[in-house]
């Protein structure tokens, strides 16, 4: 649960201040992270984007069907832009045909060659049934070929800041150079939830029936009675092992967990559950300062006014161990000798938040109001003052 700590602020000094934001007579020991049996894992807070725990989270690994998170992201983006419509009829090519030997033994929606299938049905087949045939069909519908779609996937990955990801296909079937990381998958999942909440709701669906065949969502955490899991995606190939990206909500907190390279379906489920339970039990979000609120009246030279209000453009929300709240401190440094004109929103300093001396967040301090340049005599008088 997020806590607002602004009332604890104590400001001292002129250009620099340091404030203990929370005080408590009791100090809880930092909890030990449970053993997570996976090649790579990561736990991220959705609201702040902060990584809470991780191991080998920057190691490029084959993602298997976790690839389809990007495939569905692009479909949602194309729908939002109006480039495609949910009731578009997609002609199924031999490449996307369920009987394509390339797809034998893989996850399928069971679409039929030379038949038309609605975009809405294909999106459900990708998200709920993890259909490789549906993924190829949509890739061809959007970009003409799957190779061209993979190029589009890489463009979106770069735009979203997925620094260690490269896509070769829309499905996640083994392909040389088709790699991503736990951190990049968390970044992508956060973007999907934020950018396309209506389409994200598909990830919580337990089953989907198409062509007379009902298939279950492979994310077993959707059935968990103790966690409010509403997504996201499983993946498995011999090369990738068993993988799972999951997201759950508890009160106002949403967490995203990524587990890659476990040795069974049961293991990817249990290790993801461990991460989510650990995060909800031991972490919290705090908001020391609210955006738009004055932190400091700042001196300005050669302006119609002698000072202006400075603060943060947005809330300073930080994810912390509950035991670290007592050690959260903030300080800011202002740009010296600020000269008018000052634009509203202009950066005039920086606020740094630390826990036990370690920086946990930095945010720009901005002007909350504009200051116009003074007339000739006002500017000259301040010039004289600055000279001395």
Steps between C-alpha positions, in 0.01 A plus 500: 500500500631844409565739787520877477789628710498866402404609851838381629698745288729739683681755283824662601762699312471707186650318202526153650281321751504158653196358673423177685161417354394229743606416851421188695625364831504145362721371219401171334770287343499474122328174398694229322395440141358150454696263280375537143588205277525666159769613258376856530234684698382849587230668708387852405257746656257607230432855620862609543669265255759425766664158505453355847703178465679336210754240397662479156223734385719648224605165355359450147303175488255338256150613604284234333135615494572797728573650157126526447477780759668720237288352222183587688640843593547586134152373411351724770707793376382446141139478621533822699650684201220377277739320264300181553157427649385226733247379242751485214495163329848349479573246225698207640805418289681167480767653727241555773309178437484275804614211281823677406776248589697785657225530763458130570486427873485867599222708654225560244165670460422256216420746223443356151677600180315731257234572763427847639532564876415822683783704655311485831502119494867483403599735784317276748667196345841661551445620856289219647593194289855612413433412136809509280276476194301803617822695563628439148161588350495835679865569419423455129181706525681795659838495325460278194754242613611364834854627436370853449292467815812395695666823384199690635533311829861615528399862432249486786753327727748782444232765557396340830859483625543122470876524471593132466218364285502380140207333326517267199134389494155564644462169682808430710578175323878435516692730267866601518535846650141509630574612856375723779556552873292486814542876543389575145196276539399689815538830315284369214235358734479828691450687171229256388303538824533879495443563129226248422307411818191379312700251292706403804178368656518212250800364690277413796264284291521136609399339169400567140300291257567518127416264214325270746811465715516639855849566634606607846728790580832345606562757774415292808535803728165624369346227715693598814260582782757696699623735228299731275689408182354638176777422250722460313663225292666161511767367269677170443745350257778252565749781447327756722371271774178593677441876529231724646428871518232567760333803650285532810327774700474539877315808625656786299819312411562314175810287457649341189705179536715342229638148531706347217660161454338278763480123455122443514159660480456448874834669569432812294171533689646446847800730445278777365271460800801535732604826335153655511436400862842630601434834333158553654623394844812711528474799264292814499470820299546835671440850367720749689406797280203570279538641153410866459554582868754764602820363653696824494468867409797560274688827439503618140700788353396758238135400521175686559480294820786426738404142567288214373358172631696186417404136549442177311299469181352168615463296818822359642384143551771255606494124554675399821542213737263571786796470735683779310234769538674627813816566300355687204664841458477769236719788396492742215746725325387816318659647191701804622422857386180437310435778249156600364313419290405173672246279323243297691630142511862604443752287687660702780658225709487135594352304791682184609346233721727266695467200731804431720708717270393317182319701234158349428351775284584834341249751371535843340391797708303739280353848505133481590436848361648722231705814567519765229811702434510836678529836325832663415561665838397190694744287301778755544447523876516119537811495282667734743399279792632191328828676422559563869 
